[in-house]
Amino acid sequence: MLIQRLVLLAALCALASPALAQPDPAADYPNHPVRIIVSTSAGGGVDTVTRIIGAALQEKLGQPFVIEDRGGGGGNIAAEAVYTADPDGYTLLASQPSPITSNIALYKKLNFDPAALESVAVLSKIPNLLLVRQDFPAKTVAEFIVYAKAHPGGVTFASQGPGTTSHLSGEQFSQLLGARMVHVPYRGTGPALNDLIGGQVDCMITELATAYKLHTGGKARILAVATERRLDDLPDIPTVIEAGVPGFLSDTWNAISAPPKTPAAIIAKLNRAVNATLDEPEVKERYRQLHLLPGGGSPADMAQLKKEETERWTRVIRDAGIEQQ
């Protein structure tokens, strides 16, 4: 009987030992360079923020964080590349919201599941605002509403491209106004703003970082900010809500995601490093210069933001009848 018990105990120990001996996947992570695939072209907002954070992560974690810009397809090309990469933490995605939220409703077919991408951390948040050409007749949001309703289909709004935050925000704004505006898509922020400055389009829901100098330089006018409260950078500019459009909020954000099934310990290690980076005085000052707000929070916080934004923009897309091939 004693021998049988010893044999049984030895068998149980043998079964348990692999689990007990399983190494921590984050213990020596990273031990070689990490690649961050950016979903936009070089020089854009996502690229800029990713390079700031990537340089700091390299110092903190002791390995190069190599930035690879792979724009196109509304961010889908980069997202698909990361989705199919090994889930070992050595290939990450840096993106704007669309490829991990709204594109699931916008495109008939995606070769990846945005919800399955692992949330790591939000890098930055960027307030949006209503920017109009310098000579646009309306000087306030109230006047804008009156003008848009008096000229149905006569007001044009620019975007960075179909399905971008500027596009969907413009559609939502149009819906809340109860006045149809015409969407004019561009390939990026620069061409859209160039035509707005030149008077070819009337307005754009765009980022504070890109609009601030145009406003202060007299090349375009900010009528209102699309945030819950007024911004410290523009204390005299009202919010769209207080200016007469209840329920209109718009911002954008940049975030890091990882392939599905990336170990939680690696996700947590990256998240801690990003949060520590965002708390550094020099990073805070760089963000202030760029008119960015710090992101941060836990992976669960980012996952919840993804869920809420997906639901929000899906409603806008369906109500507006927007669809990409």
N, C-alpha and C positions, 0 to 999 in steps of 0.2 A: 504493500500500500504506500509506504514511504517513497519507494522508487518511482511508483506511478505518479505521485504528487510532484516529485522533483522533475520528472520528464515533462509533465504538464506545465510546470512553472517555467522551465527552460524554453518550451515552445512559445508560451505567452511573451516571454522576454524577447524572443527572436522576432515575433510579429511586431512588437512595440518599438524595437530598436531603430528601424529605419525612420519612423516619425520623430523619435526623440533625437536622432542624429542629424535630421534635416538641417542644412545650414541656413543662416539668415541671408536671403538674396541681396539685402542692402548692406551687408557687412563691409564689403570692399567695393561697393558701387560709388562712383564709377572707377573702373581701372583702365579704361582707354577712352578715346574721344567720344563725345556725345554729339549727335547731329540733330539740329533743330531745323525742320523744314517749315519755311514761312509761306503762308498761303497767298501772299501778294508780291508784287514786284519790288525790287530794291529801291530804297529811298522813301517808301510809303510809311504810314504810321505804325503798322504792325512790325515792319522791318526795323524801324528806329527803336521802338520799345524793346524788341527782342534782343537787339545788339547791346542795349544798356544792361538788361538783365543777364544776358549770356556772358558778358565780360565779368560780371560780379560772381556768377555761378562758377566760372572757371577758377577764380581766386578762392572761393569757399570750398569747392569740392576737388580741386587739384588736377582737373583734366580739362583739355580744350572743349569748348562748346562751339561747334562749327555751325555757322548760319548758312543755310542754303535756301535762296529765294526760288519758289516754284509757283508763280502766279498763274492765273487762268482758270476758266471754268467756274467762276464764282467762288473760288477757294476749294473746289471739289478735287482738283488734280493733286494738290498737296495732301488733302485729307485722306484720299484713297491710298496714297503712297504710305502714309503713316498707319492707316488701318490694316494694311497687309504686311507691315513690318514685324519683325520678331518682337514679342512682348517682353523685352529685357531692359527697357529704359534707355537704350542707346539711340533710339529714333523717336523724336518728339515732334509735335505739331504746334506751331504758333499761328494763331488765326484771329480774324475778326469773327463776330458771332455767326454770320450766315452759313458757313459750311458745317457747323455743329448744331445749328438750330433750325433756321427757316428753310434751308435748301431741301429738306425732306418733303416739304409741302410744295415747294416751287418747281422742282424737277420731276418729270414723269418717272425717271429711273436714276437711281444712284448705285454705284458699285461699292458702296460702303454703308454702314449703319451708323449715323451720327450719335445715336444714343449709346452705342456700344463703346465708343471711344472713352477712355478713362479720363475723368477730370483731374487735373493736377493743381492749377492755381490761376486765378485772374491776375493779369499783370497790371492792367491800367483800365481806367474808366474815363470816357471822354464825353463831356456834355455836348449836346447838339443845340442848334438854334435856327431861327428863321432869318435867312439872309436874302435881301432883295437888291436888285440893281440900283445904282445910285439915283437914277432918274425915275424910278417907279413911282406912280402917282400917290400911292398910299404911304403915309408917314407913321401910322400906328397899325396895330393888329386890327382894331375896330374898323379903321378905314380900309384895310386889306379885305376884311370880310365883306364889307359893303361893295367894294370894287369887284371881288370875285363873283359875288351873287349877281351883280349887274352885268357881268360879262362871262356867262357860262361857257366853258371851253376856251375862253380867251386868255387865261392866265397859264403860263408854262412854268413847269418846275424841272430843274435839272437833277440828275443823279449820277453817281459813280458807275452805274450800270444796272441792268435788271436784277432785282432781288437783293440789292445792297440795302443797308440800313437807310441811306438817303432816299432810295426809291420807295421802300415800304413806309417810311415815315411820311413822305410826301403823299402817298395814297391814303394813309390814315388821317392826315391833316385835312385832305380834301373831303373825306367821308364825314369827318366831324364838322367841317364848315357847312356841309350840305350844298357845296358848289363844286362842279366838276372842273378839275384842273388837268392840263395835258402834260403827260410825262415825256421828257426828252432825255434819253439815256446817253451817257458818254463812257469812254473807256478810262475811268479813273477820275480823281478829284481835280487834277490840274486842268484838263481840257474843259471840264464842266465850269470851273470858276473863271477860266479865260473867257468863255462865252457869256457868262453872267456879267462880268466886268464890261465886256464889249456890247452888252445890251441885246444879245441874241435870245436870251431866256430871262424870265422875270425873277425867279426866286429859286432857293434851294434850302432844304433842311440839311445842314452840314455841321461839321465839328468846330468847336470853339477854337481849337488850335490853328485851323486853316483860315477861319473867318476874322479873327481878332485884328490882324494887321490890315486887312482890307477895310475893316470898319474904321479903325483909328486913322488910317491913311486916306480916308475919303473916297475909296474906290468902290465901295458897296456899303449897305446899311444893315445893321442888325436890328430887327424890329422887336424880337422877343427871344428869350431862352426857353428851351423845352425841358426844363427841370422843375422839381417840386418847389425849390426856393431860388431866389435871385443868387447870382454868382458874385463872389468877392471881386473877380476881375471886371465885372460889369454891374456895379451896384445900382446904377440908374436905369438899367434895362429890365422891364417887367418879364415875368414868366408868361408863356402862352396862355396858361390857365387863368391867371389873374387878369390877362388882357382880353378874355372873353371866349376862350375855347376850352370848356371843361373836359377833363380827362385826357388831354394831350400831353404825353411825356415821351421823350425820345433821347436816348443816349446810345453810345456804342462802347464796346469794351474789347480788349485783347486778352487772350488766354493761352495757356499751355495745356495740351492734351497728350495722351499716350495711347499706344495700341491697346485693343481689348485684351483683358487678362494679364496686363502688366502687374506684377506683384504689389500688393498694398504697401509693403515696407519700402519699396523703391518710390512709389507715389508719395508716401509720407515724407521721405528724406528730401525729395525735390521740393515739396510744398514748404517744408521748414526753411530750406535754403532761399526760396523765393520770398517768403515773408520776412526773413532776416534782411534780405537785400532791400526790400521796400522800406525798411525802417532805418536805413542808413542816411545820414544827413545829406551826403553828396547826391544820392539818388533822389531824395526828396526835392533838393534844389534843382536838379536837372528836370524833374517832372514839372516843377513850378514854372520853369522857363518855357517849357513846351505846352503849358496850359493843360496838363494832364492831372487826373486824380489817381492816387495809388489804388491798386486792387487789393489782393491779399485774401485772407480767409482760408477756410479749410477746403479740402476736396469736396466734401459734402455740400458746402456753401456754393461752390461752383456748379455742382451737379443740379442743385435746386434752381440756380439762376438759368441754366440751360433749359430745364423743364419749363419754367415759367415763360421764358422768351420764345421757346418753340410753340407753346400754346397761344401766346399773344400774337405772334406774327402769322401763324397759320390762319387765325381768324381774319386778319387783314388781307392775306393773300386770297382766301376763298371769297371774301366779300367783294374784293376788287376784280375777281376773275383772272388773276395773274397766273401764267403758266409758262415755264421754259421747257424746251424739248430735251 
